[in-house]
């Protein structure tokens, strides 16, 4: 117990249990859950589309994702605007911000060139 620890803190603290010996809890504590909140759907659409566009995702892929309930925000916008309405809005956003494109090229490293270094003993004797 340190000088700053009070008896109440010790009494109320959780017991230290190693994760491997802990009982499993129902549900994943790291699972992402989406909840609907009030707000501007046009702003949400712009933010979602810009983020995906910065990752290199194109309009067709975003539309495929919008049809899947797993992508809760994008799917909700698809239900709100419909297929054509959402596609037009996505296209307007990507026309203004662009879509990042990445190219990955692996290059062959240059060949190693042997160096002809002087004999260390001769260098030492010369400087002695």
C-alpha positions in Angstrom: 0.0 0.0 0.0 1.4 3.4 -1.0 1.0 6.6 1.0 -1.7 7.8 -1.5 -3.8 4.6 -1.3 -6.7 4.7 1.1 -8.3 1.7 2.8 -11.6 2.5 0.9 -9.8 2.2 -2.5 -8.3 -1.2 -1.5 -11.7 -2.4 -0.3 -13.5 -1.3 -3.5 -10.8 -2.4 -6.0 -11.5 -5.3 -8.3 -9.5 -8.5 -7.7 -6.6 -9.0 -10.1 -7.4 -11.9 -12.3 -5.2 -13.1 -15.3 -7.2 -13.0 -18.5 -6.6 -16.6 -19.3 -8.3 -17.7 -16.0 -11.2 -15.2 -16.3 -14.6 -16.5 -17.1 -15.9 -15.7 -20.6 -18.5 -13.1 -20.7 -21.4 -13.1 -23.2 -20.8 -10.7 -26.1 -17.5 -9.4 -27.4 -16.4 -6.3 -25.5 -14.5 -5.1 -28.6 -17.5 -5.6 -31.0 -18.5 -2.4 -32.8 -22.1 -1.6 -32.3 -23.9 1.0 -34.4 -26.7 3.2 -33.0 -28.9 5.6 -34.8 -28.7 9.2 -33.7 -30.3 12.4 -34.9 -28.3 14.3 -37.4 -27.9 15.5 -41.0 -27.9 12.4 -43.3 -26.2 14.5 -46.1 -23.3 15.3 -43.8 -23.0 11.7 -42.7 -23.1 10.6 -46.3 -20.3 13.0 -47.2 -18.1 11.9 -44.3 -18.6 8.2 -45.0 -17.9 8.6 -48.7 -14.9 10.8 -48.2 -13.4 8.3 -45.8 -13.9 5.4 -48.1 -12.6 7.4 -51.1 -9.4 8.2 -49.2 -8.9 4.4 -48.7 -9.3 4.0 -52.5 -12.8 2.6 -52.5 -14.8 3.4 -55.6 -18.5 4.1 -56.2 -19.4 0.6 -57.3 -17.9 -1.0 -54.2 -19.6 1.5 -51.9 -22.9 0.7 -53.5 -22.3 -3.0 -53.0 -21.5 -2.3 -49.3 -24.6 -0.1 -49.0 -26.8 -3.0 -49.9 -25.4 -5.1 -46.9 -26.9 -4.5 -43.5 -23.5 -5.1 -41.9 -22.5 -1.5 -43.1 -25.1 0.1 -40.8 -24.6 3.7 -41.7 -24.2 3.2 -45.4 -27.1 0.8 -45.5 -29.3 3.3 -43.7 -28.4 5.9 -46.3 -29.2 3.4 -49.1 -32.6 2.8 -47.5 -33.2 6.5 -47.2 -32.2 7.6 -50.7 -32.7 4.4 -52.7 -30.3 2.9 -55.2 -30.2 5.7 -57.7 -30.3 8.5 -55.2 -27.4 7.1 -53.2 -25.3 6.4 -56.3 -25.8 10.0 -57.5 -24.9 11.4 -54.1 -21.8 9.2 -53.8 -20.7 10.2 -57.3 -21.1 13.9 -56.5 -18.9 13.6 -53.4 -16.2 11.5 -55.2 -16.3 14.0 -58.1 -15.4 16.8 -55.6 -12.9 14.9 -53.4 -11.5 12.3 -55.8 -10.7 8.7 -55.0 -7.2 7.8 -54.0 -5.5 5.2 -56.1 -2.5 3.2 -55.0 0.1 1.3 -56.9 2.4 -1.1 -55.2 5.5 -2.1 -57.1 8.2 -4.5 -55.9 11.5 -3.8 -57.4 14.5 -6.1 -57.6 17.2 -4.7 -55.3 20.4 -3.8 -57.1 23.1 -6.4 -57.1 25.7 -6.3 -54.3 29.1 -5.1 -55.4 32.1 -6.5 -53.5 34.3 -3.8 -52.1 38.1 -4.1 -52.4 39.2 -2.9 -49.1 42.8 -2.5 -48.1 44.4 -5.0 -45.7 43.8 -3.7 -42.2 47.3 -4.7 -41.0 49.0 -2.6 -43.8 46.8 0.4 -42.9 47.7 0.1 -39.2 51.4 -0.1 -39.9 51.3 2.9 -42.2 49.7 5.1 -39.6 51.9 3.9 -36.7 
